[in-house]
Amino acid sequence: MRVKSTLSDHDHIHLKTLSRLLVSNREQNGWSVADFCKMAHIDRDSYTKVERGERNPTIGVLESILSVYGISMHIFFSSVYQQLYNEEITEWKIDQMLNDNLCRMIDRQKIIRMIKKFRKSRKISQNLLAMEMGIQRNYINNFEYGRSKVTPELLKGIMTVMDIDIETLLDMLEVPENLRRF
């Protein structure tokens, strides 16, 4: 029987941040998980769960990991970790705000006009836009013809391709202040 996680949202964000940093460091050095675990003298299955953000490493395991890189915990949890953590916090806040309830309240026609205007200004196809947004082309096509609903993924994709933040997007869509909960 699996025990339900008692970790807070912020604990999960720390695990995700740790995961991103560990994967990035390992890959920058060109090491496979198996090779890295041999060098660190740690169990591969446990380390894989740490890299996926599924397990919180013990202090001893973390010291073994960092010994491979020759860095202290202080250095590891410095500015790069903080920067990644802040990015994860921002992403979490966006995910909290861009929920299905908010999506149902947004005027779909405003988004359709926004997408069409953006595509026209950049002279790009639905296919290219979909690739840049990380969603399927059929969704863009169906959305532009009013056959799909507003989703958090669509809104996040718009933010990405238009290089705008959440506040700017919500301003453009005229979302009332009382619905902007961070």
C-alpha positions, 0 to 999 in steps of 0.5 A: 500500500502506497502512503500519500505524500505529505510534502507541501507544494513548496517541498515539491518545488524544492524537489523539482529544483534539485532534480533539474540541477542534478540532471543538468550537472550530470548531463553537462559532464556527459555522464550516464546515470549508471556511470554517475552512481558508480562514481558517487557510490550510491544506489542507481534506483534511489538516485533515479528517483531523486533525479525525477523529483520523486525522492528527497535525498538524505544528507549523506546521499547528497554529500556523495553526489556533490563529492563527485563534483567537488563542491560543498552544499553551500556552493550547490545551494547558492545562486544557481539553485535559487534562480531555478527555485524562483523559476519553479515558484513562478511556474507553480504560481502560474499553474495555480492561477491558470486553472480550469475555472479561470479558463472557462471565464476567459472570452475565447474570441479575444484569444482567437483574435490575439492568436490570429493577429500574432500569426499574421504579424509573424507570418507563421502557420498554425503548424509552426505556432503549435510547434512553438507553443508545444501543443498539437496543430489540430488544437490550434486549428480547432481553437481558431474555428471555435471548436476547442476550449481555452486551456491552461496549456494554451495560455502558457503557450501564448505566454511563451511565444509572445514572450509575455508574463502572466500579468500582461496576458491577463491584462490583454484578456481583461481578466478582473483583478478579483480572479488574479489570485497568486 
